[in-house]
């Protein structure tokens, strides 16, 4: 029996060190060297060098001078500990009522006529509830409000939207999107 236990314990210890210590340290080192910004959470800093968020997580903005993100179903809004979708289906009356209410609020906030088509990302939350992007159409509809609140020409705001539009993933997956945090920070830098 000793002939079986001693080698088993040795192999257990070797694999514990290899898989539990050496491999994680090697992967951490490689990720820090090759993808340091991403490995550290894609943190975004303001002009003073203070961390204000992550480019991977949405957050709430208030005031007409800021672009508004898509709604969040994560807790009280963008709570990463409660990440998840609403799990309401397309025929669920609560979802239909929420979407109609959000569409009316979106039109009112942005001074749009009652028959204006509202982008779907302006009235529905993402699967995680933490999506940091809005569609280009959503950003474009908010541009006039933001420009008026900041007292800058709308073309300046639209140029910033264009500068902060991320292309499709891998060049062909999904749709282009605008990172709301990065866009709002760029607005603060250009027209505080």
HUPEBEL-V920561 format. One record per pair of residues at least 12 apart in sequence whose ideal C-beta (glycine too) atoms are under 10 Angstrom apart, sorted by sequence separation. I is the first residue (numbers start at 1). J is the second residue. D is the distance in whole Angstrom. If there is no record, write none. Layout:
I|J|D + I|J|D
This chain:
27|39|10 + 41|53|10 + 42|54|5 + 43|55|8 + 44|56|9 + 58|70|7 + 60|72|8 + 73|85|6 + 74|86|10 + 86|98|8 + 106|118|5 + 110|122|9 + 121|133|8 + 122|134|7 + 143|155|9 + 145|157|9 + 146|158|10 + 165|177|7 + 166|178|7 + 41|54|5 + 42|55|5 + 43|56|9 + 44|57|10 + 58|71|10 + 59|72|9 + 73|86|4 + 103|116|9 + 105|118|10 + 106|119|9 + 109|122|10 + 121|134|6 + 122|135|8 + 143|156|10 + 144|157|8 + 147|160|10 + 164|177|10 + 165|178|5 + 166|179|6 + 40|54|10 + 41|55|9 + 42|56|5 + 58|72|6 + 72|86|10 + 73|87|8 + 103|117|9 + 104|118|9 + 121|135|5 + 140|154|10 + 143|157|5 + 144|158|9 + 146|160|9 + 164|178|6 + 165|179|9 + 41|56|7 + 42|57|9 + 71|86|9 + 73|88|9 + 103|118|5 + 107|122|10 + 119|134|8 + 120|135|8 + 122|137|9 + 123|138|10 + 142|157|9 + 143|158|5 + 146|161|9 + 163|178|10 + 164|179|6 + 41|57|9 + 58|74|9 + 60|76|9 + 102|118|8 + 103|119|10 + 106|122|5 + 119|135|5 + 121|137|8 + 122|138|5 + 143|159|10 + 162|178|9 + 164|180|9 + 166|182|9 + 38|55|9 + 57|74|10 + 60|77|5 + 103|120|10 + 105|122|10 + 106|123|7 + 119|136|9 + 120|137|9 + 121|138|5 + 122|139|10 + 140|157|9 + 143|160|9 + 161|178|6 + 164|181|10 + 37|55|9 + 38|56|9 + 59|77|8 + 60|78|6 + 105|123|9 + 119|137|5 + 120|138|9 + 121|139|10 + 139|157|9 + 140|158|7 + 143|161|6 + 160|178|9 + 164|182|5 + 165|183|9 + 58|77|9 + 59|78|5 + 99|118|9 + 103|122|8 + 104|123|10 + 118|137|9 + 119|138|4 + 122|141|8 + 139|158|9 + 142|161|9 + 163|182|9 + 164|183|4 + 58|78|5 + 102|122|7 + 103|123|5 + 117|137|9 + 118|138|8 + 119|139|9 + 122|142|9 + 163|183|9 + 164|184|9 + 57|78|7 + 99|120|9 + 102|123|4 + 119|140|9 + 139|160|9 + 140|161|7 + 164|185|9 + 58|80|10 + 101|123|9 + 102|124|8 + 119|141|7 + 139|161|5 + 140|162|10 + 160|182|10 + 161|183|7 + 164|186|6 + 57|80|6 + 99|122|10 + 100|123|8 + 102|125|10 + 118|141|8 + 119|142|10 + 138|161|10 + 139|162|9 + 160|183|6 + 163|186|7 + 164|187|9 + 99|123|5 + 117|141|9 + 160|184|10 + 53|78|9 + 73|98|10 + 98|123|8 + 99|124|6 + 116|141|8 + 136|161|7 + 139|164|9 + 161|186|9 + 54|80|9 + 57|83|9 + 98|124|8 + 136|162|9 + 139|165|8 + 157|183|9 + 160|186|5 + 161|187|10 + 71|98|8 + 98|125|9 + 134|161|10 + 159|186|10 + 160|187|6 + 71|99|9 + 95|123|10 + 110|138|10 + 95|124|8 + 112|141|7 + 136|165|6 + 157|186|10 + 160|189|10 + 111|141|10 + 112|142|10 + 135|165|10 + 136|166|10 + 157|187|7 + 160|190|7 + 71|102|6 + 110|141|6 + 133|164|10 + 156|187|9 + 159|190|9 + 160|191|9 + 70|102|10 + 106|138|9 + 110|142|6 + 112|144|9 + 133|165|9 + 109|142|8 + 110|143|9 + 111|144|7 + 112|145|9 + 133|166|7 + 157|190|9 + 107|141|9 + 110|144|7 + 111|145|6 + 132|166|10 + 156|190|7 + 157|191|9 + 71|106|10 + 106|141|8 + 110|145|5 + 152|187|9 + 156|191|7 + 88|124|10 + 106|142|9 + 109|145|7 + 110|146|9 + 142|178|10 + 88|125|10 + 111|148|9 + 146|183|9 + 150|187|7 + 68|106|8 + 86|124|9 + 137|175|9 + 139|177|9 + 140|178|9 + 142|180|10 + 146|184|9 + 149|187|10 + 150|188|9 + 152|190|8 + 153|191|10 + 85|124|9 + 86|125|6 + 136|175|8 + 138|177|9 + 139|178|4 + 152|191|5 + 85|125|7 + 87|127|10 + 135|175|6 + 136|176|6 + 138|178|8 + 147|187|10 + 150|190|9 + 151|191|8 + 68|109|7 + 84|125|9 + 85|126|7 + 86|127|10 + 133|174|9 + 135|176|8 + 136|177|7 + 137|178|10 + 139|180|8 + 142|183|10 + 146|187|7 + 150|191|5 + 68|110|9 + 85|127|5 + 133|175|9 + 135|177|6 + 136|178|6 + 138|180|9 + 149|191|10 + 150|192|9 + 83|126|10 + 84|127|8 + 85|128|7 + 86|129|8 + 133|176|9 + 134|177|7 + 135|178|7 + 83|127|9 + 84|128|7 + 85|129|7 + 133|177|3 + 134|178|5 + 139|183|7 + 147|191|9 + 64|109|8 + 83|128|5 + 84|129|6 + 132|177|8 + 133|178|6 + 134|179|9 + 146|191|10 + 64|110|9 + 83|129|6 + 84|130|9 + 131|177|8 + 132|178|9 + 133|179|6 + 134|180|6 + 64|111|10 + 82|129|8 + 83|130|5 + 132|179|5 + 133|180|7 + 77|125|9 + 80|128|9 + 82|130|10 + 132|180|6 + 133|181|10 + 70|119|9 + 80|129|9 + 131|180|9 + 132|181|6 + 133|182|10 + 134|183|9 + 70|120|9 + 71|121|9 + 78|128|10 + 79|129|8 + 80|130|6 + 132|182|8 + 133|183|10 + 70|121|5 + 71|122|8 + 73|124|9 + 74|125|8 + 78|129|7 + 79|130|9 + 69|121|9 + 70|122|6 + 71|123|7 + 73|125|4 + 74|126|9 + 77|129|8 + 78|130|6 + 69|122|9 + 70|123|8 + 71|124|7 + 72|125|5 + 73|126|8 + 77|130|10 + 78|131|9 + 68|122|8 + 70|124|7 + 71|125|5 + 72|126|8 + 73|127|9 + 74|128|7 + 75|129|8 + 78|132|9 + 121|175|9 + 70|125|6 + 71|126|9 + 73|128|9 + 74|129|3 + 69|125|10 + 70|126|6 + 72|128|9 + 73|129|4 + 74|130|6 + 121|177|8 + 69|126|10 + 72|129|5 + 73|130|9 + 74|131|10 + 71|129|8 + 72|130|7 + 70|129|9 + 72|131|8 + 71|131|10 + 69|130|10 + 70|131|6 + 69|131|8 + 70|132|9 + 69|132|7 + 70|133|8 + 69|133|8 + 70|134|6 + 69|134|6 + 70|135|9 + 68|134|8 + 58|125|10 + 67|134|7 + 58|126|8 + 70|138|7 + 69|138|9 + 58|128|9 + 68|138|9 + 57|128|9 + 58|129|8 + 59|130|9 + 67|138|8 + 68|139|10 + 58|130|5 + 67|139|6 + 57|130|5 + 58|131|5 + 59|132|8 + 56|130|8 + 57|131|9 + 58|132|4 + 68|142|7 + 56|131|10 + 57|132|6 + 58|133|8 + 67|142|5 + 54|130|9 + 56|132|6 + 58|134|9 + 66|142|9 + 67|143|8 + 55|132|6 + 68|145|9 + 54|132|8 + 55|133|10 + 64|142|9 + 67|145|9 + 68|146|9 + 53|132|8 + 66|145|10 + 67|146|6 + 65|145|9 + 66|146|7 + 64|145|6 + 65|146|6 + 64|146|7 + 65|147|9 + 63|146|10 + 65|148|9 + 66|149|8 + 64|148|7 + 65|149|4 + 66|150|9 + 64|149|4 + 65|150|5 + 63|149|7 + 64|150|9 + 65|151|9 + 65|152|10 + 44|132|10 + 42|132|9 + 67|157|9 + 67|160|10 + 67|161|8 + 67|164|10 + 70|177|10 + 69|178|10 + 69|179|10 + 70|180|8 + 55|166|9 + 67|178|8 + 69|180|5 + 67|179|10 + 68|180|8 + 69|181|8 + 67|180|5 + 66|180|8 + 67|181|9 + 66|181|10 + 69|184|9 + 67|183|6 + 68|184|10 + 66|183|9 + 67|184|6 + 66|184|5 + 61|180|7 + 65|184|9 + 60|180|10 + 61|181|8 + 67|187|8 + 58|179|9 + 59|180|8 + 63|184|10 + 66|187|7 + 58|180|7 + 59|181|6 + 61|183|10 + 65|187|7 + 66|188|9 + 56|179|9 + 58|181|8 + 61|184|6 + 65|188|9 + 55|179|6 + 57|181|8 + 55|180|10 + 56|181|10 + 59|184|9 + 55|181|6 + 65|191|9 + 53|180|10 + 54|181|8 + 55|182|6 + 65|192|10 + 53|181|5 + 52|181|7 + 53|182|9 + 53|184|10 + 52|184|9 + 53|185|9 + 52|185|7 + 44|179|9 + 52|188|10 + 44|181|6 + 44|182|7 + 47|185|8 + 46|185|6 + 45|185|9 + 44|185|7 + 47|188|8 + 46|188|7 + 47|189|6 + 46|189|9 + 47|192|9
